[in-house]
Amino acid sequence: MKYTKEMRLHWTKWVWLALMAIGCTGLDKPLPILGPREVDGADTLYHTIAPFRFVDQDSAVVTNADFTGKIYVADFFFTSCRTICPIMKTQMLRVYEATTEMPDVLLLSHTIDPEWDTVALLHDYAERLGVESRRWHFVTGQKDSIYKIAQTSYFATAMEDRSEPDGFIHSGAFLLIDRRGRIRGKYDGTKEEEVNRLIGDLKRLRRE
């Protein structure tokens, strides 16, 4: 059979339609589940964020229950930070703006300097950023509790270090947490391309 121009156009059209159909189904490869895991018989038990209890910029108590069934992005910062925090907040604002129409997505920023970052100061900080507390929680609490959850739940660096310019050391990581409290991604919050990847992965996670 002679392969005509019309036949080529016909098959090209069907290939494109097939590719569009696959794309529209959201058949993305699932994001990995990060952290240690245990095998219990036929079940795999994945690492999840430990129970927590903090206070946000509106003096409201914030616990794991507030994130049940939600996807959220977590980070660690302090308001007087002069190094990476301003860059991180600019990038987290991008995440906030990208998720405006996503009521199932929240942001959670933990101060690692609770002695300075009072509830009133966090409230002022959030107001200056122009963000809503129902979508982005800035939380404070006991210093030991914040450091422990950073290091053992989120696997992020957060500690005092008087040799550092601002007296603390912390990673610039943004952590993507799924509806079951599992870590699904870790990104450098100081790099635009990493945050672009986070936003893309967040959309993929919503389709799971």
C-alpha positions as CSV (number, residue, x, y, z in Angstrom):
1,M,0.0,0.0,0.0
2,K,1.3,3.4,-0.9
3,Y,1.9,5.6,2.1
4,T,0.3,8.9,1.0
5,K,0.5,12.4,2.5
6,E,-3.1,12.1,3.6
7,M,-2.3,8.9,5.5
8,R,0.6,10.5,7.3
9,L,-1.6,13.4,8.4
10,H,-4.3,10.9,9.5
11,W,-1.8,9.0,11.7
12,T,-0.2,12.1,13.0
13,K,-3.5,13.4,14.1
14,W,-4.3,10.2,16.0
15,V,-0.8,10.1,17.7
16,W,-1.4,13.6,19.0
17,L,-4.8,12.8,20.2
18,A,-3.5,9.7,22.0
19,L,-0.7,11.8,23.7
20,M,-3.2,14.4,24.7
21,A,-5.4,11.8,26.2
22,I,-2.6,10.3,28.2
23,G,-1.6,13.8,29.5
24,C,-5.1,14.6,30.5
25,T,-5.5,11.5,32.6
26,G,-2.8,12.7,35.0
27,L,-1.0,9.3,34.8
28,D,2.2,10.8,36.4
29,K,4.7,8.6,38.1
30,P,4.0,8.8,41.8
31,L,6.4,11.0,43.8
32,P,8.8,9.0,46.1
33,I,8.0,8.6,49.8
34,L,11.1,9.9,51.7
35,G,12.5,8.7,55.0
36,P,13.0,5.4,56.8
37,R,10.4,2.6,56.4
38,E,9.6,-0.6,58.1
39,V,8.0,-3.8,56.6
40,D,5.3,-5.3,58.7
41,G,4.2,-8.5,57.0
42,A,2.7,-7.5,53.7
43,D,2.5,-3.8,54.7
44,T,5.2,-1.1,54.4
45,L,5.1,1.5,57.2
46,Y,6.4,4.8,56.0
47,H,7.9,7.6,58.1
48,T,5.4,10.3,59.0
49,I,5.7,13.7,60.7
50,A,5.5,13.3,64.5
51,P,2.6,14.8,66.5
52,F,3.2,18.5,67.1
53,R,1.5,21.4,68.9
54,F,2.6,25.0,68.1
55,V,1.0,28.5,68.2
56,D,0.6,30.6,65.0
57,Q,0.6,34.3,64.3
58,D,-3.1,34.6,65.3
59,S,-2.4,32.9,68.7
60,A,-4.2,29.8,67.5
61,V,-3.0,26.4,68.5
62,V,-1.8,24.5,65.4
63,T,-1.5,20.7,65.5
64,N,-1.3,17.8,63.1
65,A,-5.1,17.7,63.1
66,D,-5.2,21.0,61.2
67,F,-3.4,19.3,58.3
68,T,-5.4,16.1,58.2
69,G,-6.3,15.4,54.6
70,K,-4.2,18.4,53.4
71,I,-1.0,18.8,51.5
72,Y,1.4,21.2,52.9
73,V,4.9,22.8,52.4
74,A,7.0,23.2,55.6
75,D,10.2,25.2,56.2
76,F,12.3,26.6,59.1
77,F,13.3,30.3,59.4
78,F,13.6,33.2,61.8
79,T,12.5,36.8,61.2
80,S,15.9,38.4,62.1
81,C,17.8,36.2,59.6
82,R,19.9,38.3,57.2
83,T,21.2,35.4,55.0
84,I,19.0,32.9,53.3
85,C,15.6,33.6,54.9
86,P,14.7,36.7,52.8
87,I,15.3,34.6,49.7
88,M,13.3,31.7,51.1
89,K,10.4,33.9,51.9
90,T,10.4,35.3,48.4
91,Q,10.3,31.8,47.0
92,M,7.7,30.6,49.5
93,L,5.5,33.6,48.4
94,R,5.7,32.1,44.9
95,V,4.3,28.8,46.3
96,Y,1.6,30.7,48.2
97,E,0.5,32.6,45.0
98,A,0.7,29.4,42.9
99,T,-1.7,27.7,45.3
100,T,-4.3,30.4,45.6
101,E,-7.0,28.2,44.0
102,M,-5.9,25.1,45.9
103,P,-7.9,25.0,49.2
104,D,-6.3,21.6,50.1
105,V,-2.8,23.1,50.2
106,L,-1.3,24.9,53.2
107,L,2.1,26.4,54.2
108,L,3.8,25.9,57.6
109,S,6.8,28.0,58.6
110,H,8.5,27.3,62.0
111,T,10.6,29.9,63.6
112,I,13.8,28.6,65.1
113,D,14.2,31.6,67.3
114,P,11.1,31.5,69.5
115,E,12.6,33.8,72.2
116,W,12.7,36.7,69.7
117,D,9.9,35.7,67.3
118,T,6.9,36.2,69.5
119,V,3.3,35.7,68.3
120,A,2.9,39.5,67.9
121,L,6.1,39.7,65.8
122,L,5.1,36.8,63.6
123,H,1.7,38.4,63.2
124,D,3.4,41.6,62.0
125,Y,5.7,39.6,59.7
126,A,2.7,37.8,58.1
127,E,0.9,41.1,57.7
128,R,3.8,42.7,55.9
129,L,4.0,39.7,53.5
130,G,0.2,40.2,52.9
131,V,-0.7,36.5,53.5
132,E,-3.7,34.9,55.1
133,S,-3.2,32.9,58.3
134,R,-5.8,30.3,57.2
135,R,-3.4,29.3,54.4
136,W,0.0,30.1,55.7
137,H,0.8,29.4,59.4
138,F,3.9,31.0,61.0
139,V,4.4,29.0,64.2
140,T,6.4,29.3,67.4
141,G,6.7,27.1,70.5
142,Q,9.3,25.5,72.8
143,K,12.7,25.7,71.2
144,D,13.6,22.1,71.9
145,S,10.3,20.9,70.3
146,I,11.0,22.9,67.2
147,Y,14.5,21.7,66.8
148,K,13.5,18.1,67.5
149,I,10.7,18.0,64.9
150,A,13.0,19.7,62.4
151,Q,15.8,17.1,62.8
152,T,13.8,13.9,63.4
153,S,10.6,14.4,61.5
154,Y,11.5,16.7,58.6
155,F,15.2,15.8,58.5
156,A,16.1,19.5,58.3
157,T,18.9,21.4,60.0
158,A,17.8,23.8,62.7
159,M,19.9,24.7,65.7
160,E,21.7,27.5,67.6
161,D,25.3,28.2,66.5
162,R,26.9,31.3,67.9
163,S,29.7,31.1,65.3
164,E,27.1,31.9,62.6
165,P,26.5,35.6,61.7
166,D,22.9,35.5,63.1
167,G,23.5,32.9,65.8
168,F,21.6,30.1,64.2
169,I,22.2,27.5,61.5
170,H,19.4,26.0,59.4
171,S,18.8,24.5,56.0
172,G,16.9,26.3,53.3
173,A,14.8,23.2,52.6
174,F,11.2,23.3,51.6
175,L,9.5,20.0,52.5
176,L,6.4,18.7,50.6
177,I,4.1,16.7,52.9
178,D,1.2,14.6,51.7
179,R,-2.3,14.1,53.1
180,R,-1.0,11.2,55.3
181,G,1.9,13.2,56.8
182,R,4.6,11.6,54.7
183,I,7.5,13.5,53.1
184,R,7.2,13.4,49.3
185,G,9.8,15.9,48.3
186,K,12.7,18.1,49.6
187,Y,13.8,21.2,47.7
188,D,16.3,24.0,48.1
189,G,14.1,27.0,48.9
190,T,16.8,29.5,47.8
191,K,16.8,28.4,44.2
192,E,14.0,29.4,41.8
193,E,14.4,26.2,39.6
194,E,14.0,24.0,42.7
195,V,10.9,25.9,43.7
196,N,9.5,25.5,40.2
197,R,10.0,21.8,40.6
198,L,8.2,21.9,44.0
199,I,5.2,23.6,42.4
200,G,5.1,21.1,39.7
201,D,5.4,18.2,42.1
202,L,2.7,19.7,44.3
203,K,0.3,19.6,41.4
204,R,1.2,16.0,40.7
205,L,0.7,15.1,44.4
206,R,-2.8,16.6,44.3
207,R,-3.7,14.2,41.5
208,E,-2.7,11.1,43.4
